[in-house]
């Protein structure tokens, strides 16, 4: 009797439809729209509100969003909208550790952003900067564009790893032992 139960699990596991590159990309775009108001806190500096605290609040909230949603609900709002979810390799809900491990590549980008933002606010010229070009120049003088390039490269590698894997698993999925699949109907 136990063997039948095990065989059924194997059959159910093989019936998963893996969520591929494009659907996951669109889910990430939806999440970007969801997080836009938080990202906009960073842009307050363009209208003359120089607040490191508000900027950091937005960044911290954005950092919590993805791992919390995937742990608590199995998906971010973008993934939910497109009918996909993240599960463990055993088809179980994610543990907090797995949700955190999946997020590490994005965390690297957020740490780079945090460092760049703090350095920008510590700059002497930031108080007088009132245009995007002036702010960009300050960031370039600090070498932040190189850091942003590294962050972008990490995201590109992760995205391409999803596109070229048979099970559509990114490096972050393999690292956390997770898969992204369509919800069963």
Backbone bond lengths (Angstrom), bond angles and torsions (degrees), N, CA, C in turn:
res aa  C-N    CA-C-N  psi(-1)  N-CA   C-N-CA  omega(-1)  CA-C   N-CA-C  phi
1 X - - - 1.448 - - 1.526 110.74 -
2 X 1.321 116.45 -40.49 1.452 119.51 178.37 1.518 111.26 -64.11
3 X 1.331 117.50 -36.21 1.456 120.75 179.83 1.525 110.86 -61.85
4 X 1.338 117.29 -39.52 1.459 120.79 178.03 1.517 110.31 -61.72
5 X 1.326 115.50 -42.84 1.466 120.35 179.61 1.533 110.25 -61.13
6 X 1.346 116.56 -43.74 1.456 120.16 178.81 1.523 110.67 -63.63
7 X 1.341 116.91 -41.99 1.458 120.13 179.27 1.521 111.36 -62.40
8 X 1.339 117.01 -38.28 1.464 119.90 178.55 1.521 110.94 -63.53
9 X 1.334 117.22 -39.34 1.459 120.05 178.19 1.520 111.50 -63.73
10 X 1.327 115.93 -39.37 1.459 119.52 178.77 1.524 109.69 -63.98
11 X 1.320 117.48 -43.24 1.464 120.82 179.02 1.522 110.21 -62.69
12 X 1.340 116.90 -46.47 1.467 119.82 -179.97 1.518 111.49 -61.92
13 X 1.331 116.91 -39.33 1.448 120.62 -179.45 1.522 110.88 -64.59
14 X 1.328 117.22 -38.78 1.456 120.08 -177.78 1.528 112.05 -76.08
15 X 1.336 117.96 -11.85 1.455 120.70 179.85 1.521 113.01 -85.48
16 X 1.314 117.77 -2.06 1.464 120.42 178.36 1.516 110.54 -61.54
17 X 1.313 114.69 141.93 1.455 120.36 169.75 1.518 106.10 -106.15
18 X 1.311 115.99 115.16 1.451 120.86 -176.38 1.523 110.65 -72.27
19 X 1.306 115.68 138.63 1.462 121.27 177.34 1.520 107.47 -82.11
20 X 1.319 115.46 122.76 1.453 120.87 -174.39 1.516 114.94 -89.95
21 X 1.308 113.39 -169.46 1.459 122.85 -174.38 1.524 113.34 -56.86
22 X 1.330 117.22 -52.04 1.469 119.80 -172.64 1.520 112.99 -68.38
23 X 1.322 118.25 -43.22 1.467 119.56 -179.57 1.528 109.75 -65.61
24 X 1.314 116.55 -36.94 1.464 119.74 177.94 1.527 110.94 -70.19
25 X 1.318 116.78 -34.94 1.468 120.58 175.99 1.520 110.06 -63.76
26 X 1.322 117.17 -45.40 1.471 120.23 179.14 1.532 110.93 -65.25
27 X 1.328 117.25 -36.62 1.469 120.07 176.26 1.528 109.93 -62.24
28 X 1.328 116.56 -40.98 1.472 120.76 178.37 1.527 110.80 -64.98
29 X 1.329 117.31 -36.68 1.468 120.47 177.14 1.530 110.83 -65.22
30 X 1.312 116.45 -41.40 1.474 120.22 176.52 1.528 109.70 -62.05
31 X 1.328 116.07 -44.39 1.470 119.33 177.44 1.524 110.98 -60.77
32 X 1.327 116.71 -36.55 1.462 120.33 176.32 1.516 111.47 -60.66
33 X 1.336 116.50 -39.61 1.466 120.19 177.42 1.529 110.73 -67.93
34 X 1.329 116.16 -38.40 1.465 120.56 177.90 1.533 109.77 -62.37
35 X 1.325 115.60 -41.30 1.462 120.46 -176.73 1.527 113.55 -85.39
36 X 1.322 116.97 -5.43 1.470 119.58 -176.89 1.530 113.47 -53.44
37 X 1.330 119.51 -44.49 1.475 117.44 178.72 1.523 112.87 -58.58
38 X 1.328 117.67 -34.23 1.457 120.17 177.24 1.529 110.71 -71.51
39 X 1.319 115.59 -39.35 1.461 119.92 177.67 1.522 110.84 -65.38
40 X 1.305 115.79 -30.98 1.462 120.19 -179.08 1.527 111.60 -64.26
41 X 1.326 117.93 -23.90 1.461 120.17 176.78 1.523 110.78 -58.06
42 X 1.328 115.63 -35.52 1.462 120.62 177.80 1.528 111.06 -63.87
43 X 1.310 115.33 -32.68 1.464 120.11 -176.99 1.534 113.36 -83.60
44 X 1.309 118.53 -3.73 1.461 120.42 178.16 1.527 111.86 -57.96
45 X 1.305 114.85 -26.61 1.453 118.87 179.64 1.534 110.73 -60.85
46 X 1.318 116.42 -27.74 1.462 120.02 179.98 1.521 112.77 -68.15
47 X 1.323 116.26 -22.36 1.469 118.82 178.37 1.524 110.92 -106.23
48 X 1.328 115.63 16.27 1.455 119.59 172.52 1.515 115.99 92.91
49 X 1.324 118.36 6.78 1.470 119.99 178.03 1.527 107.03 -99.85
50 X 1.302 116.44 101.49 1.459 121.82 -178.40 1.520 109.24 -96.28
51 X 1.326 116.65 93.80 1.457 119.73 -177.80 1.522 110.19 -133.35
52 X 1.314 114.64 105.17 1.459 119.35 176.20 1.526 110.24 -62.04
53 X 1.326 117.67 -37.53 1.468 121.40 -179.23 1.531 111.37 -61.15
54 X 1.335 117.45 -46.86 1.477 120.23 178.69 1.520 110.92 -64.42
55 X 1.311 116.41 -41.35 1.456 120.40 179.51 1.523 110.49 -61.86
56 X 1.319 116.74 -45.73 1.462 120.91 -179.45 1.528 111.26 -66.99
57 X 1.315 117.72 -35.79 1.460 121.14 176.83 1.526 110.35 -59.30
58 X 1.310 116.82 -46.17 1.466 120.77 178.42 1.514 111.85 -63.18
59 X 1.319 116.97 -41.82 1.457 121.07 -179.20 1.533 111.28 -67.11
60 X 1.307 117.20 -42.53 1.473 120.80 179.57 1.535 110.68 -65.07
61 X 1.321 116.97 -42.56 1.474 119.93 177.97 1.531 110.45 -61.48
62 X 1.324 116.65 -40.93 1.463 120.42 178.63 1.530 110.88 -65.29
63 X 1.325 117.00 -34.84 1.465 120.94 179.70 1.530 112.13 -70.35
64 X 1.302 117.48 -29.31 1.465 121.69 -178.64 1.533 111.42 -82.21
65 X 1.321 117.24 -31.04 1.465 123.25 -172.05 1.536 113.61 -51.56
66 X 1.322 118.16 -60.33 1.462 121.36 -172.33 1.532 113.16 -63.83
67 X 1.335 119.89 -52.74 1.475 116.99 -179.49 1.525 112.92 -65.07
68 X 1.329 117.47 -36.65 1.471 119.40 179.79 1.527 110.67 -65.21
69 X 1.320 117.26 -48.80 1.471 120.49 -178.03 1.530 111.28 -62.33
70 X 1.321 116.95 -41.49 1.461 119.16 -178.35 1.527 111.45 -70.79
71 X 1.328 117.07 -33.09 1.463 119.27 175.61 1.527 110.49 -72.06
72 X 1.309 116.61 -49.36 1.477 121.60 -173.05 1.530 112.76 -73.64
73 X 1.347 116.91 -42.37 1.473 120.41 -172.87 1.530 113.88 -117.82
74 X 1.321 117.48 -5.16 1.460 120.30 -178.72 1.513 113.18 80.23
75 X 1.322 117.30 1.42 1.465 120.56 -178.21 1.521 109.90 -167.07
76 X 1.317 114.66 153.07 1.460 120.30 170.02 1.525 107.19 -80.38
77 X 1.316 117.53 172.96 1.470 119.85 178.25 1.531 111.63 -60.92
78 X 1.319 116.85 -36.06 1.466 120.27 177.07 1.516 112.07 -63.92
79 X 1.318 116.65 -44.05 1.466 120.29 178.00 1.534 110.23 -65.63
80 X 1.328 116.48 -41.52 1.472 119.36 178.19 1.526 110.78 -58.96
81 X 1.317 116.67 -44.16 1.464 121.02 -178.33 1.522 111.79 -61.22
82 X 1.319 117.06 -29.63 1.465 120.60 -177.67 1.526 113.29 -102.30
83 X 1.332 116.99 5.71 1.461 121.00 173.65 1.515 114.65 74.97
84 X 1.322 116.99 31.68 1.455 119.47 176.67 1.526 109.98 -122.14
85 X 1.317 114.73 160.79 1.467 119.63 -179.39 1.524 108.99 -147.32
86 X 1.321 115.36 165.47 1.458 122.34 177.50 1.518 107.64 -111.83
87 X 1.324 116.12 129.28 1.460 121.80 178.43 1.526 108.48 -132.13
88 X 1.316 115.30 166.20 1.463 119.91 175.50 1.527 108.82 -71.74
89 X 1.318 116.46 168.32 1.461 120.43 176.35 1.525 111.83 -59.21
90 X 1.333 116.63 -23.59 1.460 122.19 179.78 1.530 111.25 -90.83
91 X 1.315 117.19 9.87 1.465 123.85 -179.97 1.531 111.96 65.12
92 X 1.314 116.21 36.21 1.460 121.60 177.36 1.523 109.11 -114.19
93 X 1.318 114.94 166.22 1.461 120.06 177.08 1.531 109.74 -61.81
94 X 1.320 115.83 151.02 1.460 120.37 179.55 1.524 111.28 -68.48
95 X 1.295 115.23 144.88 1.455 120.71 170.19 1.531 106.97 -84.04
96 X 1.320 118.07 162.67 1.469 119.01 175.86 1.538 111.82 -57.06
97 X 1.325 116.53 -36.91 1.466 120.02 179.62 1.524 111.07 -64.20
98 X 1.332 117.30 -43.54 1.462 120.15 179.08 1.529 110.97 -63.70
99 X 1.319 117.17 -42.56 1.465 120.44 179.16 1.523 110.08 -61.61
100 X 1.318 117.06 -41.69 1.460 121.15 178.10 1.529 110.93 -66.47
101 X 1.341 117.20 -44.28 1.465 121.49 -178.92 1.524 111.48 -61.52
102 X 1.325 117.34 -38.87 1.468 120.82 177.74 1.516 110.89 -63.14
103 X 1.306 116.58 -29.72 1.462 121.88 -174.14 1.535 113.34 -84.77
104 X 1.304 118.51 -11.37 1.464 121.06 -173.80 1.534 113.50 -53.33
105 X 1.340 121.67 -45.02 1.475 118.33 179.05 1.537 112.47 -59.60
106 X 1.315 117.48 -38.57 1.464 120.63 178.60 1.527 109.88 -71.85
107 X 1.325 115.90 -31.87 1.461 119.45 178.56 1.525 110.22 -63.99
108 X 1.324 116.05 -38.56 1.465 119.05 177.02 1.526 109.42 -56.88
109 X 1.323 116.17 -46.36 1.465 120.52 177.75 1.514 112.03 -61.21
110 X 1.331 116.47 -40.84 1.467 119.60 179.75 1.521 112.52 -69.97
111 X 1.315 117.31 -34.04 1.464 119.92 176.06 1.528 109.21 -65.78
112 X 1.324 116.20 -41.97 1.466 119.84 176.72 1.529 109.67 -61.20
113 X 1.325 117.17 -44.14 1.472 120.81 178.28 1.525 110.90 -61.72
114 X 1.315 116.39 -43.91 1.465 120.52 179.71 1.523 110.26 -60.15
115 X 1.316 116.04 -46.91 1.466 120.53 178.38 1.529 110.08 -59.43
116 X 1.329 116.98 -46.03 1.467 121.24 -179.66 1.520 111.60 -61.55
117 X 1.314 116.42 -42.55 1.466 120.73 -178.33 1.525 110.97 -66.59
118 X 1.327 116.35 -45.51 1.466 119.39 179.35 1.526 110.00 -62.30
119 X 1.333 117.13 -43.78 1.469 120.44 178.24 1.521 110.78 -61.76
120 X 1.339 116.65 -39.61 1.461 120.45 179.32 1.527 110.44 -62.83
121 X 1.322 117.32 -44.41 1.464 120.64 -179.14 1.525 112.45 -69.62
122 X 1.313 116.44 -24.38 1.463 119.66 178.42 1.529 111.76 -81.75
123 X 1.321 116.63 -11.38 1.460 121.79 -178.72 1.528 111.18 -68.17
124 X 1.304 115.89 143.54 1.464 120.68 179.11 1.523 112.63 -64.18
125 X 1.312 117.69 -36.44 1.459 120.41 -173.03 1.515 115.77 -83.11
126 X 1.322 118.32 -5.54 1.466 120.04 -173.46 1.527 112.29 -66.89
127 X 1.312 117.39 -33.89 1.462 119.98 -179.31 1.513 112.93 -61.85
128 X 1.326 116.78 -32.39 1.459 120.21 -179.16 1.520 113.59 -94.35
129 X 1.324 117.40 -5.09 1.466 120.29 -178.77 1.517 109.47 -74.74
130 X 1.315 115.81 126.87 1.461 118.58 179.98 1.525 112.58 -131.52
131 X 1.316 116.23 15.64 1.460 118.46 175.89 1.529 109.20 -140.57
132 X 1.319 114.77 158.70 1.458 120.85 179.71 1.525 110.59 -59.96
133 X 1.336 116.57 -38.59 1.458 120.84 -179.12 1.533 111.36 -64.01
134 X 1.318 117.40 -41.70 1.471 120.49 178.74 1.526 110.75 -64.75
135 X 1.320 116.03 -41.86 1.469 120.24 178.83 1.525 110.05 -65.43
136 X 1.321 117.25 -42.92 1.467 121.45 178.52 1.524 110.59 -61.42
137 X 1.322 116.51 -39.61 1.459 120.03 179.35 1.536 110.65 -64.77
138 X 1.324 116.98 -42.77 1.468 120.53 177.90 1.523 110.11 -60.55
139 X 1.331 116.75 -44.45 1.468 120.53 -179.35 1.532 110.79 -65.32
140 X 1.336 117.33 -39.25 1.466 120.64 179.17 1.527 110.88 -65.47
141 X 1.323 116.72 -39.69 1.463 120.76 178.59 1.525 111.60 -63.28
142 X 1.307 116.79 -27.62 1.464 121.49 179.89 1.532 111.99 -86.42
143 X 1.322 118.29 -4.85 1.461 121.39 -179.41 1.512 113.59 82.28
144 X 1.317 117.26 14.90 1.466 120.24 -177.26 1.522 113.31 -70.10
145 X 1.326 118.09 -23.70 1.456 119.14 -179.29 1.532 110.53 -66.62
146 X 1.324 117.74 -32.93 1.470 121.06 177.09 1.522 110.12 -65.50
147 X 1.319 115.79 -42.37 1.464 119.86 178.70 1.524 110.73 -63.44
148 X 1.318 116.81 -41.27 1.465 120.80 179.15 1.520 110.60 -63.37
149 X 1.330 117.02 -35.67 1.466 120.50 178.64 1.524 110.63 -64.80
150 X 1.311 117.08 -40.11 1.472 121.03 177.98 1.525 109.76 -62.88
151 X 1.314 116.42 -44.81 1.459 121.37 178.97 1.528 110.61 -60.55
152 X 1.324 116.70 -45.20 1.462 121.41 179.35 1.520 111.89 -62.85
153 X 1.321 116.77 -39.10 1.466 121.22 179.11 1.525 111.01 -63.45
154 X 1.316 116.89 -39.72 1.470 120.91 178.00 1.532 109.82 -60.40
155 X 1.326 117.30 -45.71 1.466 121.43 -179.68 1.532 111.02 -63.96
156 X 1.325 117.76 -39.68 1.475 121.29 178.64 1.526 110.44 -63.29
157 X 1.324 117.19 -43.93 1.476 120.95 179.42 1.528 110.10 -61.73
158 X 1.332 116.74 -43.26 1.474 120.78 178.75 1.529 109.92 -61.68
159 X 1.328 116.72 -46.83 1.468 120.49 -178.72 1.522 111.07 -62.04
160 X 1.312 117.82 -44.21 1.455 120.49 179.88 1.529 111.73 -66.63
161 X 1.329 116.89 -31.86 1.461 118.78 178.25 1.530 110.49 -65.21
162 X 1.325 117.98 -31.23 1.467 121.58 175.64 1.527 109.64 -69.63
163 X 1.313 116.38 -43.29 1.464 121.44 -175.35 1.525 112.77 -63.74
164 X 1.330 117.52 -32.71 1.456 120.02 -172.44 1.529 115.01 -107.75
165 X 1.317 117.44 11.69 1.464 121.28 179.13 1.528 109.24 -100.64
166 X 1.321 117.25 138.09 1.471 121.23 -178.44 1.523 112.61 -59.54
167 X 1.337 117.69 -37.16 1.459 121.42 178.86 1.533 111.33 -94.87
168 X 1.319 116.77 9.46 1.471 122.60 178.59 1.525 111.87 58.94
169 X 1.323 115.02 36.12 1.464 120.70 179.14 1.514 109.68 -97.83
170 X 1.314 115.45 128.28 1.452 120.66 174.46 1.513 109.90 -80.11
171 X 1.311 115.66 169.64 1.467 119.31 177.34 1.521 110.89 -57.64
172 X 1.338 116.22 -35.38 1.464 119.89 179.10 1.526 111.18 -67.71
173 X 1.339 117.42 -32.98 1.468 120.75 175.95 1.529 110.64 -67.33
174 X 1.315 116.42 -43.63 1.467 120.11 179.96 1.522 110.17 -64.78
175 X 1.312 116.11 -41.47 1.459 121.64 179.84 1.529 110.98 -61.68
176 X 1.340 116.38 -41.23 1.475 121.35 -177.50 1.533 113.05 -92.54
177 X 1.335 117.04 -3.27 1.470 122.44 -178.23 1.527 111.14 60.12
178 X 1.348 114.54 52.57 1.462 121.51 179.94 1.524 110.06 -127.95
179 X 1.333 114.71 164.84 1.461 121.62 172.29 1.521 108.10 -136.09
180 X 1.308 115.23 153.37 1.465 121.00 178.01 1.523 106.42 -112.76
181 X 1.331 116.16 119.26 1.458 121.64 -173.37 1.517 110.66 -130.91
182 X 1.328 114.65 163.33 1.468 119.39 171.88 1.516 108.54 -74.54
183 X 1.315 116.42 143.88 1.463 121.13 176.97 1.509 108.81 -65.69
184 X 1.312 115.07 144.79 1.468 119.65 177.46 1.522 108.87 -72.40
185 X 1.311 115.77 142.35 1.468 120.22 -178.18 1.481 111.14 -100.83
